[in-house]
Amino acid sequence: MDVLFGINTGNSNTDIMYWTDTYKDDLLSSALIIGDDLMQGFIVMICDGENDGIYYWDDAYNHEESNDEGNTYWIADNFIDFYNYV
């Protein structure tokens, strides 16, 4: 992971709402982009009950396994587990 984004950071490159709004048409309505990694993918938090968790979203299809049907990978069940893992 390269960076975790914040809220009202004063810099759009590090702002949760900037990235989430930029990619809102590609995200579930309950998803927030909370960070990115060196491979140009995003760290996404989903809070909708059914898909809750932290995921890696390979939006640039950098991984060989990624395709239109599957380019999102589970990382952790919740933010605390994610934080403890990282």
Secondary structure, 3 states (H helix, E strand, C coil): CCEECECCCCCHHHEHHHHHHHCHHHCCCCEEEEEECCCCCEEEEECCCCCCEEEEECCCCCCCCCECCECEEEEECCHHHHHHHC
